[in-house]
Amino acid sequence: MTREQLAGHLGICSKTLQRFILKHSIKLEARTLIKPKVIQEILQKFHEIE
């Protein structure tokens, strides 16, 4: 899944997703697809905030 696809799934802008990732110190590899394990981590942290 790309960053844009994940942002669309969450209903937010890709720049908002980037700020969320930086704020929560989530490590992503540059220019690659986001791994499923990292996607689960992002989804869990995002839904804790809502």
HELIX and SHEET records of a PDB file:
HELIX    1   1 ARG A    3  LEU A   10  1                                   8    
HELIX    2   2 SER A   14  LYS A   23  1                                  10    
HELIX    3   3 PRO A   36  ILE A   49  1                                  14    
END                                                                             
